[in-house]
Amino acid sequence: MRHSFGPRFLLVLTATVGLALAGCGSTSGDDEGSGNAPAASAPALHDALPESIRESKVLTFAGDSHPPYRTVGQDGKTITGIDKDFQEALGKVLGVRTEIAIVDNLPAALQGMLSNRYDAFNGPVKATAERENQFDTVTWMTTRTSYVLPRKAAAGVEDAGDLCGTKVAVTKASISAEQLAHLSDYCAQRGEDKVTPIELDDTNATVLAVQSGRAHAAATTQASAIDIVKQQKDLTYVTQTEEQGATKDNLALFVPKTSGLGPVMHKAFQELFENGDYARIMEKWGLTDVMVEKPLLNVATSER
């Protein structure tokens, strides 16, 4: 069964095709390339930044197309979303201009940071002890994996367990891919067929797979599912439970451990919690149910 593509996802798809033709590395600066940086609201944190960032007054984030965190405009450069809002707020704290370099997927973002092409990646990325061997992480929200599917196909699907034996589109190397594997194990334990994953580069591709009938559902973060069904009224979602193998994952900002940015970004996030910007941004995007009480530095390692 085919479902019509909504304008938001056609817009992102067009931008994605344009980026593929033009090559990766397009950026979006807060001041449209003017080079202007805001005055730091926390001068001590600005002074604690690496010298190269202090001199350039630019903090470069990697970012794949992942609404509502990052939505790429039709021009392939303009970016809106939660991530953009947080980056602008962090830039005001640190006294730098922020830019987003578009990458294809999570592995490209992580490797790009290790290769010094990007300073940070604001996720959504799960903080794990393995990743914290190479990166400092600042957890600023939590999530559970949800599954988006057409309303017309949702008859009889009361929870994620009803997706056993179906094809589910998922972003490769993502939190959702990990949770989908747990769901498959849950299905097998019940004597049902496992879920067949269709691994794709980004969230937009997974939603398009659902709308085209290639996949029965798309696995994504809870925040992304909330945004998708808000934009696409013909879609709905179910959320994976702990019984079905779900865990409440810590989502974090990542910076290379060798950069020394971790403690600085942690304190910058603390400023956003204290000045009210954190709550304001989360409320703006309807994410109050996945907020945390305070930002946490290297939570996976500290919990071991």
C-alpha positions as CSV (number, residue, x, y, z in Angstrom):
1,M,0.0,0.0,0.0
2,R,1.4,3.4,-1.0
3,H,1.1,6.5,1.0
4,S,1.6,10.0,-0.3
5,F,4.9,11.7,0.7
6,G,4.4,14.7,3.0
7,P,5.9,18.0,2.0
8,R,8.4,18.0,4.9
9,F,10.0,14.7,3.9
10,L,10.0,15.6,0.2
11,L,11.8,18.8,1.1
12,V,14.4,16.8,3.1
13,L,14.7,14.2,0.4
14,T,15.4,16.9,-2.2
15,A,18.0,18.4,0.0
16,T,19.6,15.0,0.5
17,V,19.8,14.4,-3.2
18,G,21.4,17.8,-3.7
19,L,24.0,17.1,-1.0
20,A,24.8,13.8,-2.6
21,L,25.5,15.6,-5.9
22,A,27.4,18.4,-4.3
23,G,29.4,16.3,-1.9
24,C,29.5,16.4,1.9
25,G,30.7,19.3,4.0
26,S,28.0,21.9,3.5
27,T,27.7,24.1,6.5
28,S,25.2,26.4,8.1
29,G,26.5,29.2,10.3
30,D,24.4,31.2,12.7
31,D,25.3,34.5,11.0
32,E,25.2,33.3,7.3
33,G,29.0,33.3,7.1
34,S,29.4,36.8,8.5
35,G,32.1,35.6,10.9
36,N,30.4,37.5,13.8
37,A,30.5,35.7,17.2
38,P,28.3,36.6,20.2
39,A,29.8,38.0,23.4
40,A,30.4,35.1,25.8
41,S,27.9,35.0,28.7
42,A,30.5,32.8,30.5
43,P,33.9,34.4,29.7
44,A,35.7,31.8,31.8
45,L,34.4,29.0,29.6
46,H,35.4,30.9,26.5
47,D,38.9,31.2,27.9
48,A,38.9,27.5,28.6
49,L,38.3,26.6,24.9
50,P,41.1,25.2,22.8
51,E,43.3,27.9,21.3
52,S,42.2,27.1,17.7
53,I,38.5,27.6,18.6
54,R,39.2,30.8,20.5
55,E,41.1,32.2,17.5
56,S,38.6,31.3,14.9
57,K,35.6,31.9,17.2
58,V,33.9,29.0,15.4
59,L,32.7,25.7,16.8
60,T,32.0,23.2,14.1
61,F,29.4,20.4,14.7
62,A,28.9,17.4,12.5
63,G,25.3,16.7,11.8
64,D,23.3,14.1,9.7
65,S,19.8,14.8,8.5
66,H,17.7,13.6,11.5
67,P,14.4,15.6,12.1
68,P,13.5,17.0,14.6
69,Y,17.1,17.3,15.7
70,R,18.3,18.6,12.3
71,T,16.1,19.3,9.3
72,V,18.0,20.3,6.1
73,G,16.3,22.9,4.0
74,Q,15.8,22.7,0.2
75,D,18.9,24.7,-0.4
76,G,21.0,21.9,1.2
77,K,22.5,24.4,3.7
78,T,19.8,25.9,5.9
79,I,19.3,23.8,9.0
80,T,16.6,24.0,11.7
81,G,15.7,21.8,14.7
82,I,16.6,21.0,18.3
83,D,20.3,20.7,17.5
84,K,20.4,24.2,15.9
85,D,18.6,25.7,18.8
86,F,21.0,24.2,21.3
87,Q,24.1,25.1,19.3
88,E,23.0,28.7,19.1
89,A,22.4,28.7,22.9
90,L,25.8,27.1,23.5
91,G,27.5,29.6,21.2
92,K,26.1,32.5,23.3
93,V,27.5,30.9,26.4
94,L,30.9,30.3,24.9
95,G,31.2,33.4,22.7
96,V,31.6,31.5,19.4
97,R,29.7,31.1,16.2
98,T,28.5,27.6,15.5
99,E,28.4,25.8,12.2
100,I,26.9,22.5,11.2
101,A,28.7,20.3,8.6
102,I,26.3,17.8,7.0
103,V,27.5,14.2,7.1
104,D,25.8,11.0,5.8
105,N,25.5,9.1,9.1
106,L,26.7,8.5,12.6
107,P,30.0,6.6,11.7
108,A,30.9,9.6,9.4
109,A,30.3,12.0,12.3
110,L,32.4,10.0,14.8
111,Q,35.3,9.4,12.4
112,G,35.2,13.0,11.3
113,M,35.7,14.2,14.9
114,L,38.6,11.8,15.4
115,S,40.1,13.1,12.2
116,N,39.8,16.7,13.5
117,R,37.3,17.7,10.8
118,Y,34.6,18.5,13.3
119,D,34.7,19.7,17.0
120,A,31.5,18.1,18.2
121,F,28.4,16.1,17.4
122,N,25.2,16.7,19.4
123,G,23.6,13.4,18.5
124,P,21.2,11.9,19.3
125,V,24.0,9.4,20.2
126,K,23.9,6.9,23.0
127,A,26.6,7.3,25.6
128,T,28.4,4.0,26.1
129,A,31.5,3.0,28.0
130,E,33.1,1.8,24.7
131,R,32.5,5.2,23.0
132,E,33.8,7.0,26.1
133,N,37.2,5.5,25.5
134,Q,37.6,8.0,22.6
135,F,35.0,10.6,23.3
136,D,33.8,12.7,26.2
137,T,30.0,12.7,26.4
138,V,27.5,15.2,27.9
139,T,24.1,13.6,28.4
140,W,21.2,16.0,28.0
141,M,18.2,13.8,27.3
142,T,17.0,10.3,27.4
143,T,14.9,8.2,24.9
144,R,13.2,5.0,24.2
145,T,13.0,3.5,20.7
146,S,9.7,3.9,18.9
147,Y,8.3,2.5,15.7
148,V,6.5,4.7,13.1
149,L,4.0,3.1,10.8
150,P,1.0,4.1,8.6
151,R,-2.2,4.5,10.5
152,K,-4.0,2.3,7.9
153,A,-1.4,-0.5,8.6
154,A,-1.6,-0.1,12.3
155,A,-4.7,-2.2,12.8
156,G,-3.8,-4.9,15.3
157,V,-0.5,-3.2,16.2
158,E,-1.0,-2.3,19.9
159,D,2.7,-2.3,20.8
160,A,6.1,-3.0,19.4
161,G,5.7,-6.8,20.0
162,D,3.2,-6.9,17.2
163,L,5.9,-6.1,14.7
164,C,7.5,-9.6,15.0
165,G,7.9,-11.1,11.5
166,T,7.8,-7.7,9.7
167,K,10.4,-5.6,7.9
168,V,11.5,-2.5,9.8
169,A,13.6,0.3,8.4
170,V,16.3,1.6,10.7
171,T,19.3,4.0,10.6
172,K,22.5,2.0,10.5
173,A,24.7,2.0,13.6
174,S,22.0,3.9,15.6
175,I,20.5,3.4,19.0
176,S,17.4,2.2,17.3
177,A,19.3,-0.5,15.5
178,E,20.6,-1.8,18.8
179,Q,17.1,-1.8,20.3
180,L,15.6,-3.4,17.2
181,A,18.0,-6.3,17.7
182,H,16.6,-6.6,21.2
183,L,13.1,-6.7,19.8
184,S,14.0,-9.5,17.4
185,D,15.4,-11.5,20.4
186,Y,12.1,-10.9,22.2
187,C,10.2,-12.2,19.2
188,A,12.3,-15.3,19.0
189,Q,11.8,-16.0,22.7
190,R,8.1,-15.9,22.1
191,G,8.4,-18.4,19.3
192,E,7.7,-15.8,16.6
193,D,9.7,-14.7,13.5
194,K,12.3,-12.1,14.1
195,V,12.1,-8.6,12.7
196,T,13.9,-8.2,9.4
197,P,16.0,-4.9,9.6
198,I,16.4,-2.7,6.5
199,E,19.5,-0.5,7.3
200,L,19.5,3.0,5.8
201,D,21.6,6.1,6.1
202,D,19.2,8.5,8.0
203,T,15.7,8.9,9.5
204,N,14.2,10.5,6.4
205,A,15.2,7.4,4.3
206,T,13.6,5.1,6.9
207,V,10.3,7.1,6.8
208,L,10.3,7.1,3.0
209,A,10.7,3.3,3.1
210,V,7.6,3.1,5.2
211,Q,5.6,5.4,3.0
212,S,6.6,3.6,-0.1
213,G,5.7,0.2,1.3
214,R,9.3,-1.1,1.4
215,A,9.1,-1.4,5.2
216,H,6.2,-2.0,7.6
217,A,7.6,0.4,10.2
218,A,10.6,2.7,10.9
219,A,12.6,2.5,14.1
220,T,13.6,5.8,15.5
221,T,14.0,7.7,18.8
222,Q,10.9,8.7,20.7
223,A,11.6,12.4,20.1
224,S,11.9,11.8,16.4
225,A,8.7,9.7,16.4
226,I,6.8,12.5,18.1
227,D,7.9,15.0,15.5
228,I,7.2,12.7,12.5
229,V,3.6,11.9,13.4
230,K,3.1,15.6,14.2
231,Q,4.1,16.4,10.6
232,Q,2.6,13.4,8.9
233,K,-1.0,12.8,10.1
234,D,-1.2,9.5,8.2
235,L,1.5,8.0,10.5
236,T,1.4,6.8,14.1
237,Y,3.9,5.1,16.4
238,V,4.3,2.6,19.2
239,T,7.1,2.6,21.8
240,Q,9.2,-0.4,22.7
241,T,8.8,-1.6,26.3
242,E,11.4,-2.9,28.7
243,E,9.8,-6.4,28.5
244,Q,10.5,-6.2,24.7
245,G,14.2,-5.4,25.4
246,A,14.1,-1.6,25.4
247,T,16.3,0.4,27.7
248,K,16.1,4.0,28.7
249,D,19.1,5.3,26.8
250,N,21.2,8.4,27.7
251,L,21.6,10.6,24.6
252,A,24.7,12.9,24.6
253,L,26.8,15.5,22.9
254,F,30.1,13.9,21.8
255,V,33.6,15.6,21.6
256,P,36.9,13.9,21.1
257,K,38.5,13.1,24.4
258,T,41.9,14.5,23.2
259,S,40.4,17.9,22.5
260,G,39.8,18.8,26.1
261,L,36.4,20.2,25.2
262,G,34.4,17.7,27.3
263,P,34.5,19.5,30.7
264,V,34.0,22.9,28.9
265,M,30.9,21.7,27.1
266,H,29.6,20.1,30.3
267,K,29.8,23.4,32.1
268,A,28.3,25.2,29.1
269,F,25.3,22.9,29.3
270,Q,25.0,23.5,33.0
271,E,24.7,27.2,32.1
272,L,21.7,26.3,29.8
273,F,20.1,24.4,32.6
274,E,20.6,27.3,35.1
275,N,19.5,30.1,32.8
276,G,16.3,28.3,31.6
277,D,17.4,27.8,28.0
278,Y,17.4,24.0,28.3
279,A,13.8,23.8,29.5
280,R,12.7,26.4,27.0
281,I,14.1,24.5,24.0
282,M,12.8,21.1,25.2
283,E,9.4,22.6,25.8
284,K,9.4,24.2,22.4
285,W,9.9,20.9,20.7
286,G,7.5,18.9,23.0
287,L,10.2,16.9,24.7
288,T,9.5,17.4,28.3
289,D,9.1,13.7,28.9
290,V,12.7,13.0,27.9
291,M,14.3,15.8,29.9
292,V,17.0,15.1,32.5
293,E,17.5,16.9,35.8
294,K,21.1,18.0,35.0
295,P,23.7,17.4,32.3
296,L,26.0,14.4,33.0
297,L,29.6,14.1,32.0
298,N,30.7,10.6,30.8
299,V,27.7,8.9,32.4
300,A,28.4,5.4,30.9
301,T,31.9,5.3,32.4
302,S,30.9,6.8,35.8
303,E,28.0,4.2,36.2
304,R,30.3,1.2,35.8
